[in-house]
Amino acid sequence: MTLIGRTRARGVETLSLDSADTRNALSAALVGELADALTDCAKDTDVRAVVLTHTGTTFCAGADLRDPPHPDALVDLLRQIVELRKPVVARITGHVRAGGLGLLAACDIAAASTRSDFAFTEVRIGVAPAVISLTVLPRTDPRALARHYLTGERFDATEAVRIGLLTAAGDDVDAVLEPILDGLRRSSPQGLAETKQLLTARVLEAFDRDAADLTALSARLFSSPQAREGMTAFLERRDPSWAL
């Protein structure tokens, strides 16, 4: 079964996370297929830009707790999006949770419908948003992020724009994206590639400096007793033992 849908229109390749039955959770298989699709886009001179979107009501629910990718594979995927010498645009029309927010933050431009909502839910299952911090921290307001990281609260698209997680939001996300994609189509491949490199330099510094430590932290936390309790409680749809 293919987990990544692919279409193209006037030089814009649309990659759709297409595992709606798992809420597009980041399984090892989905991460691998998305990485392969991005590699193809990088090599194809007819691709001017990439749109990353989804089927179903959830863009991405975070790591697949039944088949999680290795932390190194997630780091590699996030870096691949940041380093791709073509703009990557996130198109969101639903829920985004945990690791899905790292995927969103890796994109150069991100737009969502006002029906979308977001949450960093890692603390609710006994872990931390470790690996995704590589893309989230450099691009998001730190004071607001402290609240959302520490509480796991759900927040809306207006708040996501305010704190820098989204570029724009509107009732019709395709109307929001229309002038953006038109601008990308009118821009030269060289101009886009070199300008993106300027914009992502600080994000890539975070990868070079912190990736190994954050990967180790993620592995340690996911193997801890509290994480096992948190993940079990999530799968059993009950409160974890520490909930007051």
NUTOR-950360 format. One record per residue: x, y, z of N, C-alpha, C, O, CB in turn; residue in one letter. Coordinates in pm, whole numbers, padded with zeros to 5 digits, always signed. Each point is the difference from the previous one (the first is absolute). Glycine has a CB too. Layout:
<nodes>
XYZXYZXYZXYZXYZA/...
</nodes>
This chain:
<nodes>
+00084-00119+00000-00084+00119+00000+00087+00125+00000+00093+00011+00080-00275-00136+00042M/+00153+00218-00210+00074+00125-00008-00048+00095+00108-00120+00020+00017+00153-00051-00263T/+00061+00089+00320-00033+00088+00111+00016+00148-00035-00038+00087+00078+00107-00268+00075L/-00013+00208-00270+00021+00138-00046-00063+00017-00137+00043-00062-00097+00171+00080+00231I/-00317+00067-00143-00059+00032-00129+00082+00106-00070+00063+00084+00065-00290-00143+00022G/+00228+00056-00222+00082+00095-00076-00078+00050-00121-00051-00078-00080+00262-00038+00156R/-00220+00249-00087-00058+00063-00118+00086+00120-00036+00080+00047+00082-00315-00126-00022T/+00219+00130-00184+00077+00117-00042-00087+00092-00083-00080-00045-00082+00292-00090+00086R/-00195+00266+00017-00070+00100-00079+00091+00122-00018+00036+00066+00097-00261-00147-00012A/+00261+00109-00209+00082+00117-00035+00124+00011+00089+00027+00105+00059-00233+00011-00137R/+00280-00226+00086+00128+00002+00069-00006-00015+00150+00105-00002+00065-00031+00141-00247G/-00193-00149+00239-00013-00019+00145-00039-00145+00026-00107-00045-00040+00040+00287+00075V/+00154-00314+00032-00025-00140+00036-00069-00004+00136+00052+00054+00098+00150-00133-00230E/-00318+00015+00138-00073-00014+00125+00020-00140+00054-00033-00099-00066-00137+00270-00007T/+00223-00179+00194+00019-00127+00071-00102-00005+00113-00002+00088+00086+00251-00098-00144L/-00333-00093+00057-00106-00012+00100+00028-00117+00093+00018-00112-00046-00183+00212-00115S/+00169-00073+00291+00004-00109+00097-00133-00073-00011-00106+00058+00024+00265+00067+00135L/-00154-00253-00196-00121-00072-00038-00015-00128+00081-00005-00110-00055+00022+00206-00176D/-00024-00078+00362-00024-00113+00091-00104+00045+00102+00024+00001+00121+00213-00094-00153S/-00353+00130-00021-00103+00061+00085-00045-00093+00112-00042+00047+00106-00032+00085-00302A/+00082-00264+00175-00044-00094+00104+00089+00006+00124-00044-00039+00108-00048-00108-00287D/+00217+00194+00164+00089+00018+00115+00017+00148+00034+00089+00036+00076+00031-00248-00137T/-00207+00296+00004+00009+00146+00018+00136+00051-00049+00056+00094+00056-00215-00106+00142R/+00209-00052-00302+00127+00038-00061+00113+00005+00102+00088+00087-00007-00214+00042-00164N/+00123-00222+00265+00107-00007+00100+00132-00034-00068+00004-00068-00102-00170-00003+00279A/+00274+00119-00116+00133-00019-00057+00052-00140+00032+00073-00020+00097-00027+00266-00076L/-00085-00341-00104+00053-00135+00010+00134-00008-00073+00036+00091-00075-00270-00187+00089S/+00307-00011+00009+00126-00018-00071-00024-00002-00150+00079+00056-00077+00015-00184+00271A/-00203+00063-00237-00029-00010-00143-00035+00135-00060+00048+00033-00108-00126-00267+00144A/-00006+00312+00033-00040+00129-00055+00119+00095-00009+00016+00070-00099-00246-00103+00194L/+00314+00034+00008+00119+00085-00002+00091-00038-00116+00054+00086-00069-00068-00058+00318V/+00030-00159-00271+00084-00046-00111-00055+00040-00136+00075+00044-00086-00004-00233+00228G/-00202+00173-00161-00061+00035-00129+00006+00151-00026+00025+00043-00112-00177-00241+00133E/+00129+00277+00083+00007+00144-00018+00142+00043-00035+00020+00086-00086-00210-00056+00247L/+00288-00089-00095+00141+00031-00032+00031-00034-00145+00069+00076-00068-00005-00118+00307A/-00113-00072-00286+00024-00040-00140-00066+00098-00097+00059+00036-00102-00046-00276+00174D/-00135+00284-00040-00071+00094-00087+00073+00134-00006+00009+00061-00107-00226-00175+00161A/+00269+00160+00058+00075+00125+00003+00131-00012-00079+00041+00095-00066-00142-00042+00290L/+00164-00169-00218+00121-00024-00079-00030+00011-00149+00077+00059-00075+00013-00207+00255T/-00203+00090-00221-00041+00011-00140-00023+00146-00040+00040+00042-00109-00144-00270+00124D/+00039+00305+00072-00026+00141-00029+00130+00078-00013+00012+00090-00083-00230-00107+00205C/+00315-00016-00039+00127+00070-00004+00070-00020-00134+00067+00091-00049-00047-00119+00296A/-00035-00090-00305+00069-00033-00125-00073+00049-00123+00060+00013-00107+00032-00212+00220K/-00221+00228-00101-00084+00031-00116+00003+00150-00028-00054+00079+00078-00094-00277-00026D/+00209+00237-00161+00011+00142-00032-00134+00063-00038-00010+00123-00006+00242-00166-00070T/-00333-00037+00050-00132+00054-00031-00079+00038+00125-00106+00062-00010+00106-00201-00196D/+00051+00102+00323-00067+00034+00125+00056+00132+00051+00118+00010+00033-00157-00255+00023V/-00047+00346-00049+00041+00132+00049-00017+00011+00150+00081+00063+00068-00145+00036-00288R/-00041-00162+00274-00030+00005+00143-00079-00124+00038-00054-00069-00086+00055+00322+00086A/-00006-00280+00131-00070-00117+00052-00105+00046+00100+00027+00084+00086+00177-00230-00118V/-00326+00092+00019-00105+00021+00100-00014-00129+00079-00017-00107-00058-00105+00278-00087V/+00128-00161+00277-00018-00115+00088-00135+00011+00067-00025+00095+00075+00274-00116-00035L/-00339-00075-00068-00135+00006+00054-00044-00138+00048+00085-00083+00032-00140+00276-00186T/-00074-00218+00160-00048-00123+00063-00138-00036-00051-00073+00085-00052+00210-00036+00255H/-00172-00176-00187-00137-00046-00014-00059-00016+00140+00074-00009+00098-00023-00109-00319T/-00183+00114+00229-00063-00018+00130-00003+00128+00082+00037+00107-00048+00036-00342+00043G/-00117+00223+00129-00021+00116+00086+00122+00038+00083-00003+00097+00076-00234-00161-00066T/+00346-00012-00024+00122+00026+00077+00119+00009-00093+00026-00091-00079-00123-00028+00279T/+00171+00229-00191+00123+00013-00076+00100-00105+00047+00054-00076-00080-00095+00323+00046F/+00067-00250+00164+00090-00101+00056-00020-00003+00151+00002+00104+00066+00167-00071-00255C/-00188-00152+00243-00025-00018+00143+00127-00018+00081-00008-00027+00120-00209-00072-00179A/+00334+00113-00004+00125-00023+00071+00051-00140-00025-00042-00066-00096-00028+00229+00271G/+00161-00208-00091+00060-00131-00018-00103-00112+00012-00089+00006+00085+00304+00084+00004A/-00203-00189-00174-00084-00120+00008+00051-00083+00117+00109-00057-00006-00157+00058-00246D/-00030-00009+00358+00045-00069+00121+00012-00150-00020+00068-00067+00078-00175+00245+00057L/+00043-00232-00238+00010-00144-00027+00117-00033-00093+00051-00112+00001-00299+00094+00032R/+00289+00116-00114+00110-00023-00094+00078+00130-00017+00003+00058-00108-00135-00239-00013D/+00197+00227+00229+00068+00130-00008+00125-00006-00086+00067-00103-00005-00156+00158+00230P/+00119+00054-00293+00127+00005-00073+00115+00014+00098-00018+00048+00111-00096+00055-00310P/+00233-00145+00158+00117+00026+00083+00020+00150+00008-00020+00070-00099+00128-00291+00033H/-00068+00273+00183+00022+00145+00010+00093+00055-00107-00019+00112-00048-00019-00133+00290P/+00140-00057-00281+00091+00046-00105-00074+00020-00133+00031+00093-00075+00157-00213+00189D/-00285+00033-00141-00075+00012-00127-00085+00126+00000-00014+00065-00103+00010-00316+00081A/-00054+00286+00137-00079+00122+00007+00089+00123-00013-00037+00096-00069-00131-00213+00215L/+00283+00116-00082+00096+00110-00015+00037+00017-00147+00002+00111-00052+00088-00153+00284V/-00061-00069-00297+00040+00006-00141-00112+00056-00088+00026+00078-00091+00125-00274+00128D/-00276+00157-00009-00113+00050-00078-00017+00151+00019-00018+00074-00097-00095-00298+00118L/+00118+00269+00104-00015+00144+00026+00111+00078-00069-00024+00105-00060-00087-00156+00281L/+00232+00001-00211+00112+00069-00064-00014-00001-00152+00034+00098-00067+00114-00161+00260R/-00199-00045-00247-00020-00009-00145-00095+00109-00049+00023+00060-00105+00019-00307+00117Q/-00149+00271+00063-00094+00106-00038+00068+00136+00007-00015+00083-00090-00177-00223+00174I/+00266+00164+00024+00066+00129+00017+00106+00022-00108+00016+00112-00049-00058-00125+00296V/+00115-00092-00283+00111+00013-00095-00043-00008-00146+00076+00039-00089+00068-00137+00261E/-00265+00049-00199-00046-00011-00138+00014+00136-00069-00045+00101+00054-00115-00286+00010L/+00221+00188-00181+00027+00127-00067-00121+00050-00080+00014+00062-00106+00227-00127+00093R/-00357+00035+00067-00127+00046-00056-00092+00031+00118+00004-00071+00100+00024-00067-00315K/-00110+00241+00205-00090+00030+00111-00097-00115+00028-00051-00064-00092+00070+00306+00035P/-00042-00266+00184-00099-00099+00043-00109+00074+00077+00028+00072+00096+00148-00260-00084V/-00299+00170-00056-00115+00074+00054-00095-00099+00067-00047-00094-00065+00070+00273-00113V/-00052-00158+00305-00097-00085+00070-00141+00053-00024-00026+00120+00010+00198-00180+00166A/-00264-00032-00206-00143+00033-00020-00079-00085+00099-00006-00122-00015+00038+00181-00234R/-00094+00005+00349-00063-00070+00111-00149+00029+00002-00041+00116-00008+00255-00104+00139I/-00294-00117-00121-00145+00019+00014-00056-00083+00115-00118-00036-00002+00104+00081-00244T/+00096-00075+00345-00049-00084+00108+00087+00010+00123+00059+00105+00028-00154-00258-00195G/+00104+00045+00242+00071-00004+00127+00149-00025-00023+00039-00073-00091-00248-00010+00206H/+00292+00143-00030+00145-00025-00002+00044-00020+00144-00028+00083+00086+00063+00056-00298V/+00035-00249+00236+00042-00031+00136+00148-00040+00003+00051-00060-00095-00287-00012+00149R/+00302+00106+00055+00133-00051+00034+00096+00003-00119+00029+00107-00054-00137-00251+00226A/+00157+00027-00213+00097-00006-00108-00046+00063-00129+00082+00044-00081+00000-00247+00184G/-00214+00209-00126-00051+00066-00118+00034+00147-00003+00013+00060-00107-00195-00225+00101G/+00198+00225+00125+00037+00142+00007+00145+00021-00038+00036+00106-00051-00207-00073+00229L/+00256-00133-00154+00137+00009-00048+00006-00004-00151+00081+00070-00062-00004-00177+00271G/-00162+00025-00267-00009-00009-00147-00048+00134-00057+00056+00050-00098-00104-00298+00113L/-00054+00303+00046-00054+00129-00045+00107+00109+00011+00017+00080-00093-00248-00150+00165L/+00302+00074+00041+00100+00105+00022+00121-00015-00092+00070+00098-00025-00145-00085+00262A/+00099-00132-00288+00111-00018-00094-00029+00067-00134+00093+00033-00074-00038-00249+00186A/-00183+00236-00144-00037+00059-00128+00033+00150-00001+00005+00064+00105-00189-00235-00132C/+00208+00224-00090+00037+00140-00014-00118+00094+00020+00014+00109+00055+00167-00179-00210D/-00297+00027+00110-00124+00076+00010-00107-00097+00047-00003-00115-00045+00072+00280-00139I/-00156-00120+00272-00105-00090+00052-00132+00076+00007-00008+00107+00061+00179-00239+00071A/-00273+00076-00193-00133+00060+00002-00101-00104+00047+00015-00119-00026+00047+00279-00160A/-00165-00112+00256-00101-00092+00053-00137+00063-00010-00015+00123-00005+00183-00224+00161A/-00267+00016-00158-00138+00049+00009-00029+00035+00146+00066-00050+00091-00138-00091-00291S/-00027+00226+00220-00038+00038+00136-00064-00115+00076-00024+00012+00120-00006+00222-00200T/+00001-00344+00013-00054-00118+00068+00111-00084+00064-00029-00093+00076-00161+00091-00238R/+00314+00033+00133+00113-00079+00050+00026+00028+00147-00032+00108+00051+00131-00108-00280S/-00042-00099+00298+00048+00025+00136+00129-00077+00024+00036-00089-00076-00272+00127+00156D/+00305-00001+00028+00138-00041+00021+00023-00030+00147-00066+00058+00086+00141+00082-00282F/+00019-00232+00226+00037-00025+00140+00132-00075+00005+00023-00096-00074-00266+00092+00142A/+00329+00049+00023+00122-00073+00031-00034-00093+00116+00007+00040+00116+00148+00151-00195F/-00191-00314+00048-00057-00091+00100+00103-00091+00067-00037-00088+00078-00172+00094-00209T/+00336+00014+00102+00103-00092+00052-00004-00011+00152+00012-00110+00055+00129+00167-00250E/-00156+00059+00265+00002-00005+00147-00114-00084+00056+00009-00052+00111+00096+00277-00109V/-00211-00240-00079-00116-00077+00048+00029-00150+00004-00068-00075+00070-00083+00251-00164R/+00253-00222+00018+00033-00143+00002+00136-00028+00062+00053-00110-00012-00192+00082-00191I/+00198+00129+00270+00122-00025+00076+00130+00020-00076+00105-00046+00044-00238-00110+00082G/+00127+00225-00241+00123+00027-00074+00011+00151-00022-00073+00077+00063+00065-00306-00179V/+00098+00272+00027+00020+00141-00029+00007+00019-00151+00034-00093-00072+00088+00128+00292A/-00154+00084-00268+00011+00027-00145+00147+00021-00038+00041+00112-00032-00272-00008+00030P/+00307-00210+00007+00146+00010-00012+00043+00023-00145+00047+00109-00033-00025-00260+00231A/-00038+00051-00283+00050+00010-00138-00068+00113-00075+00066+00071-00077-00018-00316+00079V/-00178+00263+00017-00069+00103-00077+00043+00141+00040-00025+00095-00074-00167-00250+00052I/+00257+00168+00137+00050+00131+00039+00104+00054-00097+00024+00120-00005-00069-00180+00241S/+00107-00028-00314+00097+00044-00099-00061+00096-00099+00066+00095-00044+00054-00311+00069L/-00246+00194-00061-00067+00092-00094-00093+00097+00070-00020+00112-00049+00035-00288-00124T/-00073+00137+00286-00099+00085+00065+00065+00118+00074-00044+00113-00014-00105-00314+00038V/+00253+00174+00055+00057+00105+00084+00053+00120-00078-00024+00114+00042+00083-00291+00118L/+00011+00158-00273+00053+00118-00070-00108+00086-00065+00029+00113-00040+00177-00242+00001P/-00328+00080+00027-00101+00070-00080-00122+00046+00079-00092+00058-00057+00168-00192-00133R/-00077+00109+00319-00122+00022+00077+00028+00087+00122+00107-00009+00060-00197-00212-00138T/-00005+00306+00114+00015+00089+00114+00028-00079+00128-00080-00086+00036-00073+00252-00147D/+00264-00139+00181+00039-00085+00113-00095+00008+00119-00021-00100+00068+00254+00128-00142P/-00290+00090+00100-00088+00014+00116-00128-00079-00022-00046-00070+00090+00142+00297-00042R/-00153-00216-00167-00121-00076-00031+00031-00149-00004-00081-00082+00044-00010+00277-00173A/+00207-00229+00076+00034-00141-00014+00016-00066+00137-00034-00117+00016+00147+00167-00233L/-00063+00024+00315+00011-00057+00134-00135-00047+00051-00011-00108+00057+00206+00258-00011A/-00298-00069-00068-00134-00041+00042-00044-00125-00073-00046-00095+00062-00010+00332-00014R/+00069-00237-00180-00055-00111-00078+00082-00128+00019-00057-00109+00001-00030+00275-00167H/+00218-00155+00180+00083-00118+00028-00036-00061+00137-00012-00121+00013+00198+00219-00154Y/-00202-00012+00241-00013-00049+00138-00140-00046+00036-00017-00080+00092+00198+00233-00033L/-00282-00104-00129-00138-00036+00036-00064-00101-00095-00093-00070+00040+00072+00294+00060T/+00070-00233-00224-00066-00087-00097-00136+00049-00042-00077-00076-00060+00200-00109+00158G/-00156+00311-00069-00130+00056-00036-00022+00002-00151+00095+00010-00078-00088+00129+00286E/-00132-00148-00247-00037+00018-00140-00011+00150-00030-00052+00076+00082-00071-00300-00084R/+00171+00266-00115-00015+00140-00039-00038+00008-00147+00017-00095-00076+00152+00166+00249F/-00223+00046-00212-00059+00012-00133+00096+00063-00100+00114+00035+00034-00338-00016+00073D/+00177-00004-00230+00085+00050-00108+00040+00146+00023+00110+00040-00037-00220-00201-00119A/+00022+00239+00215+00034+00141+00028+00119+00009+00094+00091+00080-00023-00330-00016-00010T/+00238-00145+00138+00114-00004+00092+00124-00054-00070+00111+00049+00025-00269-00082+00167E/+00143-00066-00278+00115-00056-00071+00066+00104-00089+00122+00002-00013-00230-00227+00018A/+00028+00312-00067+00057+00109-00080+00070+00099+00093+00110+00046-00031-00290-00074-00145V/+00118+00063+00287+00054+00100+00091+00138-00039+00052+00088+00086+00015-00320-00026+00050R/+00252-00187-00038+00127-00043+00059+00103-00042-00104+00111-00038+00035-00239-00035+00164I/+00093+00081-00328+00096-00028-00105+00003-00142-00049+00085-00036-00082+00044+00214+00177G/-00220-00261-00045-00003-00139-00046-00061-00010-00140+00041-00084-00080-00060+00007+00318L/-00077+00164-00266-00060+00010-00133+00036+00134-00064+00024+00100+00068-00213-00250+00003L/+00193+00149-00204+00016+00124-00075-00132+00075-00010-00004+00121+00017+00192-00225-00147T/-00296+00030+00102-00130+00062-00022-00109-00103+00021+00025-00121-00005+00075+00284-00158A/-00221-00113+00188-00117-00088+00015-00122+00072-00058-00004+00122-00007+00102-00232+00215A/-00195+00031-00248-00123+00057-00055-00106-00107-00010+00030-00119+00012+00100+00291-00138G/-00253-00130+00102-00109-00097-00013+00025-00096-00116-00033-00118+00009-00126+00287+00086D/+00216-00118-00204+00033-00081-00118+00151-00002-00017+00058+00097-00049-00279-00039-00063D/+00284-00166+00153+00146-00003-00003+00054+00009-00142+00109+00054-00021-00112-00191+00229V/-00070+00087-00305+00048+00008-00138-00002+00144-00052+00085+00038-00081-00168-00272+00042D/-00014+00312+00084-00001+00142-00034+00119+00071+00064+00059+00090-00061-00309-00095+00041A/+00284-00034+00141+00117+00057+00068+00128-00033-00078+00088+00085-00015-00205-00105+00237V/+00125-00102-00271+00122-00046-00067+00011+00046-00144+00109-00001-00057-00113-00195+00206L/-00106+00235-00210+00003+00034-00144+00106+00105-00034+00080-00024-00090-00322-00030+00080E/+00248+00169+00078+00104+00098-00036+00140-00047+00037+00097+00039-00065-00265+00140+00095P/+00179-00260+00073+00131-00052+00040+00055-00092-00108+00116+00014-00041-00182+00002+00284I/-00015-00110-00289+00046-00092-00103+00024+00072-00131+00092-00036-00075-00218-00149+00186L/+00045+00286-00141+00023+00080-00120+00137+00068+00007+00073+00005-00098-00322+00031+00073D/+00281+00017+00142+00130+00064+00017+00115-00097-00018+00102+00035-00060-00208+00126+00213G/+00091-00282-00102+00105-00101-00015+00017-00040-00147+00112-00020-00047-00160-00063+00279L/-00063+00072-00302+00007-00037-00143+00068+00109-00083+00060-00029-00103-00270-00108+00132R/+00201+00261+00015+00059+00112-00074+00148+00021+00036+00068+00082-00061-00294+00024+00053R/+00275-00178+00107+00136+00018+00049+00096-00099-00066-00040-00111-00034-00051+00195+00252S/+00216-00044-00235+00097-00087-00066+00044-00112+00094+00007+00022+00121+00071+00170-00264S/-00048-00311+00089+00049-00109+00085+00124+00040+00079+00011-00031+00119-00104-00131-00283P/+00187+00231+00099+00121+00042+00071-00032+00100+00110+00051-00010+00111+00082-00028-00320Q/-00219+00134+00177-00038+00099+00101-00065-00064+00120+00029+00036+00114-00057+00130-00294G/-00061-00260+00156-00067-00069+00110+00100-00080+00085-00004+00005+00122-00204-00018-00262L/+00296-00060+00073+00095-00086+00072+00092+00082+00089+00022-00034+00117-00032-00131-00305A/+00065+00274+00133+00095+00079+00076-00069+00079+00110+00057+00018+00108+00088-00003-00311E/-00265+00031+00178-00074+00074+00102-00041-00093+00114+00007+00037+00117-00090+00123-00292T/+00040-00281+00140-00034-00096+00105+00122-00030+00087-00014-00013+00122-00161-00088-00271K/+00292+00091+00090+00121-00027+00077+00025+00110+00103+00040-00027+00113+00056-00098-00310Q/-00119+00250+00157+00013+00110+00095-00098-00014+00116+00035+00023+00115+00041+00125-00302L/-00198-00186+00155-00106-00007+00100+00017-00116+00098-00043+00009+00115-00107+00096-00281L/+00211-00213+00121+00008-00120+00084+00133-00016+00073+00020-00098+00070-00176-00007-00226T/+00247+00201+00140+00133-00015+00060-00008-00020+00151+00070-00085+00055+00025+00228-00237A/-00181-00066+00250-00008-00011+00146-00063-00133+00042+00037-00056+00103-00055+00307-00088R/-00077-00300-00094-00061-00129+00032+00104-00112-00013+00007-00088+00085-00232+00172-00164V/+00304-00079-00026+00102-00103-00020+00110+00006+00107+00059-00102+00033-00107+00110-00280L/+00074+00111+00300+00094+00009+00111-00050-00081+00119+00079-00064+00069-00008+00291-00147E/-00200-00224+00102-00059-00078+00110+00019-00149-00024+00029-00075+00094-00197+00257-00055A/+00152-00227-00164+00025-00141-00031+00145-00037+00030+00026-00101+00066-00205+00108-00244F/+00271+00073+00130+00142-00031+00020+00037-00002+00147+00080-00082+00043-00031+00185-00263D/-00107-00014+00296+00036+00014+00142-00073-00101+00089+00061-00055+00093-00019+00296-00135R/-00171-00266+00016-00084-00068+00099-00057-00134-00040-00055-00070+00085+00002+00292-00010D/+00063-00262-00202-00071-00120-00046+00038-00124+00079-00087-00077+00040+00077+00177-00266A/+00138-00121+00248+00043-00123+00069-00055-00004+00142-00049-00104+00044+00258+00099-00184A/-00201+00116+00213-00048+00003+00138-00151-00019+00007-00050-00070+00088+00241+00220-00027D/-00264-00086-00153-00146-00012+00004-00047-00138-00042-00101-00050+00051+00084+00294-00099L/+00089-00307-00043-00032-00137-00038+00020-00094+00118-00083-00088+00025+00149+00137-00263T/+00044-00031+00309+00027-00083+00118-00106+00023+00108-00045-00094+00065+00291+00101-00117A/-00285+00118+00071-00105+00031+00097-00131-00067-00037-00066-00058+00086+00177+00277-00038L/-00148-00212-00175-00124-00063-00044+00002-00150+00025-00097-00057+00051+00072+00235-00224S/+00137-00243+00139+00010-00145+00020-00010-00035+00148-00065-00097+00037+00207+00079-00243A/-00076+00096+00290-00004-00027+00144-00140+00016+00056-00047-00083+00077+00284+00160-00059R/-00305+00029-00057-00133+00024+00055-00102-00104-00047-00082-00046+00078+00136+00290-00071L/-00048-00281-00135-00098-00096-00052+00018-00139+00061-00093-00081-00002+00086+00212-00210F/+00126-00159+00266+00022-00132+00063-00022+00004+00151+00025-00100+00067+00138+00047-00248S/-00209+00165+00234-00016+00016+00145-00132-00059+00049-00094-00016-00078+00235+00223+00067S/-00148-00240+00142-00126-00050+00056-00116+00098-00015-00113-00042-00029+00248-00089+00191P/-00110+00261-00142-00110+00096-00013-00053+00005-00143-00121+00012-00021+00220+00123+00207Q/-00010-00145-00284-00046+00000-00139-00083-00125-00029-00101+00006-00070+00303+00128+00003A/-00158-00247+00120-00078-00123-00022-00140+00015+00059-00098-00041-00062+00309-00096+00065R/-00219+00194+00115-00131+00024+00061-00081+00100-00082-00119-00020-00023+00216-00030+00249E/-00033+00156-00270-00070+00102-00077-00053-00054-00132-00113+00029-00038+00256+00142+00145G/-00061-00248-00177-00042-00055-00129-00109-00105+00019-00093-00009-00080+00320+00054-00013M/-00215-00126+00198-00103-00100+00028-00133+00067+00032-00105-00041-00048+00280-00117+00132T/-00168+00263-00002-00122+00073+00035-00063+00061-00123-00123-00001-00015+00217+00048+00241A/-00011+00008-00315-00052+00060-00124-00071-00105-00084-00111+00023-00048+00296+00148+00051F/-00121-00285-00021-00059-00105-00084-00126-00059+00065-00091-00044-00070+00319-00008-00020L/-00233+00051+00223-00116-00052+00072-00106+00107+00027-00103-00027+00062+00253-00142+00042E/-00123+00291-00152-00093+00113+00015-00038+00024+00147-00118+00011+00034+00030-00060-00265R/+00189+00056+00315-00020+00030+00141+00104+00102+00045+00096+00028-00072-00191-00258+00114R/+00075+00287+00077+00099+00091+00056+00123-00077+00046-00014-00112+00049-00170+00269+00022D/+00304-00101-00086+00119-00066+00054+00000+00009+00152-00076+00076+00059+00205-00023-00269P/-00043-00132+00271-00001-00010+00147+00033+00131+00070-00039+00019+00115+00104-00256-00141S/+00006+00328-00042+00040+00124+00066-00102+00111-00008+00018+00104+00063+00211-00167-00112W/-00334+00045-00028-00100+00105-00017-00069+00031+00133-00042-00091+00071+00006+00019-00309A/+00026+00199+00272-00062+00042+00128-00143+00049-00023-00067+00039+00096+00294+00024-00006L/
</nodes>
